[in-house]
Amino acid sequence: MEEYLFEAKEELKRIEHIIYVSLKYTRTVDVILNALNRMTSTYDLIIEAYLEKAKLEGKIENLPKSPALRSTKLAEMYEHDENMLRYLTFYTFLKTVLKSPQGKREEYRRHVTLIVPLESSTAEISIDTLTNCEKFLHAFYEHARDELIGKPDEDDM
């Protein structure tokens, strides 16, 4: 369980590098897509950590095979935790964005934007939006860390 959280922390560092370094010099939609893919893999690791703990505690017998089933299982287990449901809804949104047809606007400029038409709206993901997504993912990581292994001591921070 802790190894999943450690790997998730490493993925967060890679995401920060993509957003704050790579996007500064290579303003393309491909870099935005790379960051979104890393975010979903980070979510997968955190969800896996939750399910491993549930398995160790005997709450579930085995881990579901696909990432979609895993997030569904976690949502069922934490159906009364509003924060968890918000995090899992955002994860589903990221997966939808990555699977949908994509467009781009202002590539190679500061306001490079990934455009994804959805059923009832259009998602536009720019550098600023990506930064907010990264902060939301950090909040999910900290929520998971605090719940799974406990809050860190002030000396550890």
N, C-alpha and C positions, 0 to 999 in steps of 0.2 A: 504494500500500500504506500509506504513512504517513498519507494523507488519511483512510483508513478508521479507522485507530487514533485520529487526532485527533477524528473524529466520534464514535467510541466513547467517548472521554474526555468529550466534551461531553454525551453521553447519560447517562454516569455522574453528572455534575453534576445533570442534570435528575432522575434517580432519587433522588439524595440529597435534593433539594428536596422531592420528593413525599413521601418517607418522614419526613424530619425537620421539615418545615414543614406541608405540606398535610394530612398525616394527623393532625397535632397539633390542627388546627382543624376538619377535616372528617373525622370518623371513620366512613367508609362503605366498603362493599365495592367501590364503583365506583373509589375512589381506589386501593385495593389492586390491582384489575384493571388500572388505568392503569399502576401501577408494574411489574406483571408484563409487560405489553405492551412497556413501555420496555426491560425486561431482555432480552426476546427480540430486540428490534431491535438492542440492543447486541451480543448474541451474534452476530446476523447480520452485523454490521459486522466483528467480529473474525474470524469464519470467512472472510468475504470477503477480508480482509487476508492470511490464511494462504494461501488459494487463489491470490490474485494473485501472491504471492511464488513459489509453486510453478509458476505459469504462466511467470513471468519466468525461472525457473531451468530451464525445459523439462521439469519433472516431469509436467505435465499439458498437454494441448493446449488445452482450453477449459474455461470454468467451467460447472458444471451449472446448469440454469435455476432449479430450486426450492430453497428453503432446506433442505428435508429431504434432497434429493440432495447438497447442498453439505456438510451435516454428515456424511452417510454417507461421502462421498468423503474428507473430512478424517479421519474415524475410520479409514478404510482406510490412509491415508497414515501415520498415527501409531498404528498398532495396538499398538506396543510401549511407548508412552508412557502409563503409568497415569494420570498427572495429566490429560492431554488427554482420555482416555476418561471420566474422572470428570466433567470439565467438559461434555463432549458429552452424557453421560447426563443431567446436570442440565438441559441445554438441552431435551432431549427431554421430560423431566418437565414443564418449564414449558409447552411447546407442548401437551402432553396436558391439563394443568390448564386452559389457556385454551380448549380445544376441548370440554371436558366440561361437562355440566350443573352448575350452581353453586347453592349455597345460602348463606345468611348467618346469623350469630348475633351478638347484642349490638351491632347497628349503633348508631352515635352514642355508643358508650361506649369506654373504654380497651381493652377486650378484644374489639373488633370482629374477626370471624373469617370468612374465606371458606372454605366447606366444599365439597369436591369428592369425590364418590364415585368411586373407581377400581375396577378389576377385582377386586383382592384386598385392598383397604384403603380408607381414607378419608383424603384429604389435608386438613389444616386449616391455613390460612395466616393468621396473626395479625400484628400489628405487629412483635412480637419475631421471628417467623419471617422476615418480610420483611427485617428488618435483617440477619439472618444470610445470607439470599440475596444481599443487596447486598454484603456482605463477601466472599462466595464469588465473586461476579461481579468484584469488584475484584481478587481473586487471579488470576482468569483473564485479566483485562486486563493485569496486570503480567507474568504468564507470557508472554503473547503479545508484549508490548512488548519484554521482555528477549530473547525468541527471534528476533523479526523485525527489530528495529532495534538491539538491544544494551542493556545495562544503562545507565541514566543516570549521569552523573558526579555526585559528591557536590555539586558546585556547582550542578547543575541542580535538585536536590531542594528 
